[in-house]
């Protein structure tokens, strides 16, 4: 039982770390999308916002930004 609990704890920490990494990547993609939008590169902006959403579906700003481009 103790080994199982250690494994569960390790898994939870690994998932949290992975989630934070995905969120950081998503924010970088959003910023690139914002820049593309400002440069009127709308197709590129949509792709970048979509990539951000693929990394983090919980951030509503990504949906909003993509919707504004379309």
N, CA, C and O of each residue as an XYZ file, in Angstrom:
280
protein
N       0.829     -1.200      0.000
C       0.000      0.000      0.000
C       0.869      1.259      0.000
O       0.550      2.245     -0.664
N       1.963      1.212      0.747
C       2.843      2.377      0.819
C       3.458      2.694     -0.553
O       3.552      3.857     -0.948
N       3.870      1.649     -1.266
C       4.427      1.850     -2.603
C       3.387      2.433     -3.554
O       3.697      3.282     -4.390
N       2.161      1.969     -3.415
C       1.079      2.485     -4.247
C       0.869      3.970     -3.979
O       0.715      4.752     -4.917
N       0.862      4.361     -2.722
C       0.654      5.763     -2.362
C       1.802      6.635     -2.886
O       1.575      7.761     -3.329
N       3.018      6.117     -2.836
C       4.158      6.855     -3.379
C       3.997      7.043     -4.888
O       4.280      8.113     -5.427
N       3.543      5.998     -5.551
C       3.347      6.068     -6.998
C       2.263      7.081     -7.353
O       2.405      7.837     -8.314
N       1.193      7.097     -6.586
C       0.103      8.045     -6.820
C       0.605      9.469     -6.610
O       0.303     10.361     -7.403
N       1.361      9.677     -5.557
C       1.909     10.999     -5.274
C       2.850     11.453     -6.388
O       2.784     12.597     -6.837
N       3.715     10.562     -6.825
C       4.644     10.885     -7.907
C       3.880     11.234     -9.183
O       4.217     12.199     -9.869
N       2.856     10.449     -9.495
C       2.053     10.684    -10.691
C       1.372     12.047    -10.633
O       1.337     12.771    -11.628
N       0.835     12.394     -9.478
C       0.159     13.683     -9.325
C       1.143     14.835     -9.531
O       0.819     15.826    -10.186
N       2.335     14.701     -8.975
C       3.350     15.748     -9.138
C       3.782     15.860    -10.592
O       3.965     16.963    -11.108
N       3.944     14.726    -11.244
C       4.352     14.727    -12.652
C       3.284     15.381    -13.525
O       3.604     16.152    -14.430
N       2.029     15.076    -13.256
C       0.939     15.678    -14.031
C       0.856     17.182    -13.806
O       0.631     17.940    -14.751
N       1.036     17.618    -12.566
C       0.997     19.051    -12.271
C       2.128     19.776    -12.996
O       1.933     20.861    -13.543
N       3.293     19.174    -12.994
C       4.437     19.765    -13.685
C       4.182     19.842    -15.187
O       4.472     20.856    -15.821
N       3.650     18.786    -15.741
C       3.337     18.752    -17.171
C       2.287     19.799    -17.521
O       2.386     20.461    -18.555
N       1.284     19.949    -16.665
C       0.224     20.939    -16.903
C       0.804     22.349    -16.901
O       0.459     23.163    -17.758
N       1.681     22.641    -15.945
C       2.296     23.971    -15.888
C       3.128     24.243    -17.133
O       3.135     25.359    -17.653
N       3.819     23.230    -17.599
C       4.628     23.386    -18.805
C       3.735     23.657    -20.017
O       4.042     24.529    -20.830
N       2.636     22.917    -20.141
C       1.698     23.143    -21.256
C       1.099     24.544    -21.187
O       0.931     25.199    -22.215
N       0.776     25.007    -19.973
C       0.217     26.349    -19.813
C       1.222     27.408    -20.252
O       0.845     28.393    -20.887
N       2.491     27.217    -19.921
C       3.531     28.171    -20.313
C       3.687     28.209    -21.833
O       3.808     29.283    -22.422
N       3.683     27.048    -22.457
C       3.778     26.975    -23.921
C       2.562     27.659    -24.542
O       2.693     28.398    -25.518
N       1.395     27.416    -23.983
C       0.164     28.010    -24.506
C       0.211     29.530    -24.426
O      -0.219     30.211    -25.357
N       0.721     30.061    -23.342
C       0.815     31.519    -23.207
C       1.785     32.105    -24.229
O       1.546     33.187    -24.765
N       2.865     31.403    -24.496
C       3.806     31.861    -25.526
C       3.137     31.867    -26.898
O       3.318     32.800    -27.680
N       2.372     30.830    -27.181
C       1.659     30.759    -28.457
C       0.631     31.880    -28.571
O       0.452     32.458    -29.643
N      -0.041     32.183    -27.469
C      -1.023     33.275    -27.479
C      -0.343     34.599    -27.788
O      -0.859     35.396    -28.572
N       0.809     34.836    -27.178
C       1.534     36.083    -27.433
C       1.960     36.177    -28.897
O       1.884     37.246    -29.502
N       2.403     35.065    -29.459
C       2.751     35.045    -30.886
C       1.508     35.305    -31.735
O       1.576     35.990    -32.756
N       0.376     34.754    -31.305
C      -0.883     35.000    -32.003
C      -1.282     36.459    -31.931
O      -1.763     37.027    -32.912
N      -1.085     37.066    -30.777
C      -1.392     38.492    -30.621
C      -0.542     39.332    -31.577
O      -1.038     40.270    -32.201
N       0.733     38.985    -31.682
C       1.628     39.712    -32.582
C       1.189     39.531    -34.036
O       1.150     40.494    -34.801
N       0.863     38.308    -34.408
C       0.395     38.047    -35.773
C      -0.882     38.840    -36.055
O      -1.049     39.388    -37.144
N      -1.774     38.898    -35.077
C      -3.019     39.654    -35.243
C      -2.715     41.131    -35.477
O      -3.292     41.751    -36.370
N      -1.819     41.691    -34.681
C      -1.463     43.110    -34.828
C      -0.840     43.388    -36.189
O      -0.972     44.486    -36.731
N      -0.163     42.388    -36.736
C       0.463     42.530    -38.052
C      -0.500     42.163    -39.178
O      -0.106     42.080    -40.341
N      -1.752     41.948    -38.826
C      -2.818     41.585    -39.762
C      -2.537     40.269    -40.482
O      -2.962     40.076    -41.621
N      -1.833     39.384    -39.826
C      -1.586     38.033    -40.340
C      -2.614     37.111    -39.684
O      -2.294     36.328    -38.790
N      -3.844     37.227    -40.149
C      -4.964     36.605    -39.466
C      -4.943     35.077    -39.515
O      -5.268     34.424    -38.523
N      -4.570     34.509    -40.644
C      -4.518     33.041    -40.720
C      -3.486     32.489    -39.740
O      -3.720     31.480    -39.075
N      -2.350     33.161    -39.664
C      -1.311     32.736    -38.720
C      -1.802     32.876    -37.280
O      -1.544     32.014    -36.440
N      -2.509     33.966    -37.004
C      -3.034     34.187    -35.655
C      -4.004     33.076    -35.260
O      -3.945     32.565    -34.141
N      -4.887     32.705    -36.170
C      -5.842     31.624    -35.880
C      -5.097     30.332    -35.576
O      -5.438     29.626    -34.626
N      -4.089     30.020    -36.370
C      -3.310     28.794    -36.144
C      -2.633     28.817    -34.776
O      -2.634     27.817    -34.059
N      -2.061     29.957    -34.423
C      -1.365     30.058    -33.138
C      -2.333     29.955    -31.964
O      -2.036     29.287    -30.974
N      -3.484     30.608    -32.064
C      -4.479     30.501    -30.989
C      -5.001     29.071    -30.876
O      -5.251     28.582    -29.774
N      -5.164     28.408    -32.010
C      -5.610     27.012    -31.989
C      -4.559     26.128    -31.330
O      -4.892     25.235    -30.550
N      -3.301     26.374    -31.643
C      -2.223     25.618    -31.000
C      -2.215     25.872    -29.493
O      -1.976     24.956    -28.706
N      -2.473     27.107    -29.097
C      -2.549     27.430    -27.668
C      -3.685     26.642    -27.017
O      -3.528     26.103    -25.922
N      -4.817     26.582    -27.694
C      -5.953     25.819    -27.169
C      -5.635     24.336    -27.051
O      -6.093     23.671    -26.122
N      -4.861     23.824    -27.978
C      -4.482     22.414    -27.904
C      -3.597     22.134    -26.695
O      -3.560     21.008    -26.199
N      -2.893     23.138    -26.225
C      -2.050     22.989    -25.042
C      -2.840     23.188    -23.748
O      -2.581     22.528    -22.741
N      -3.817     24.118    -23.792
C      -4.571     24.460    -22.577
C      -5.989     24.867    -22.958
O      -6.228     25.999    -23.378
N      -6.908     23.954    -22.812
C      -8.304     24.224    -23.179
C      -9.074     24.977    -22.093
O     -10.251     25.285    -22.283
N      -8.443     25.276    -20.972
C      -9.146     25.931    -19.870
C      -9.033     27.449    -19.902
O      -9.733     28.130    -19.154
N      -8.171     27.990    -20.750
C      -7.960     29.437    -20.792
C      -8.937     30.055    -21.791
O      -8.787     29.899    -23.003
N      -9.924     30.748    -21.271
C     -10.970     31.305    -22.137
C     -10.452     32.405    -23.058
O     -11.058     32.671    -24.096
N      -9.351     33.042    -22.701
C      -8.789     34.092    -23.558
C      -8.397     33.537    -24.921
O      -8.495     34.239    -25.928
N      -7.957     32.292    -24.961
C      -7.564     31.697    -26.238
C      -8.775     31.571    -27.159
O      -8.677     31.835    -28.358
N      -9.909     31.171    -26.603
C     -11.139     31.062    -27.393
C     -11.575     32.445    -27.879
O     -11.948     32.621    -29.040
N     -11.523     33.410    -26.981
C     -11.942     34.771    -27.311
C     -11.062     35.366    -28.402
O     -11.561     35.945    -29.367
N      -9.758     35.221    -28.242
C      -8.838     35.773    -29.235
C      -9.065     35.138    -30.601
O      -9.097     35.831    -31.618
N      -9.221     33.826    -30.618
C      -9.441     33.145    -31.897
C     -10.759     33.597    -32.523
O     -10.834     33.806    -33.733
N     -11.780     33.744    -31.712
C     -13.082     34.172    -32.232
C     -13.015     35.579    -32.822
O     -13.692     35.870    -33.808
N     -12.211     36.444    -32.233
C     -12.091     37.808    -32.750
C     -11.441     37.839    -34.126
O     -11.729     38.723    -34.933
N     -10.577     36.886    -34.393
C      -9.896     36.834    -35.685
C     -10.842     36.347    -36.772
O     -10.790     36.816    -37.909
N     -11.699     35.409    -36.417
C     -12.591     34.784    -37.407
C     -13.742     35.660    -37.721
O     -14.593     35.294    -38.532
